[in-house]
Amino acid sequence: MNTKEVRIVDHGRGPQIEGHRLTVMDVFYYLHRGYDFDFIQRAMPSLTREQFDAVVEYVDRHHDELVERDRRVEEFHQRGMEAQRARGGIFAVNDENLTTEERVARLKEKILRKQAEKNGARRPD
């Protein structure tokens, strides 16, 4: 059986599995939230057990650094969603009492208004 050692390398995107596009942070996201190999492997079918074990070993050595990086990423995403809500974008708070059809109708209306504005039509006051 030909087994090659799995290495974690950094080519500028952060630590990743050598020869693979998956980064340590891709796997760490799930690990940090308590998911096991079976769950993570279903989310990332190309991840082998050997690769997973190499990531776990890396995480053991760099845990605090990865937790901090994960925290910063979560904050970045949260700020982006808050900015979208403030602009009335895709993360805008919806009226929970609306049906799906009513939400779709509102979205279609908004799209038509934006298209009309883009094409030079004035918004009705």
Number of C-alpha atoms within 10 A of each C-alpha: 3 4 6 7 10 15 15 19 15 12 8 7 9 11 17 21 19 16 10 11 10 16 18 23 19 13 22 22 15 15 17 15 8 10 13 11 18 11 13 18 15 10 12 14 10 11 17 12 12 14 20 19 13 18 24 17 13 17 20 11 11 11 15 11 11 19 16 11 13 16 11 12 12 12 12 12 11 12 12 13 16 16 14 15 15 12 11 12 12 11 14 14 12 11 8 8 8 10 10 10 9 11 15 12 12 12 13 12 12 12 12 12 16 14 12 13 12 10 9 9 11 10 9 5 3
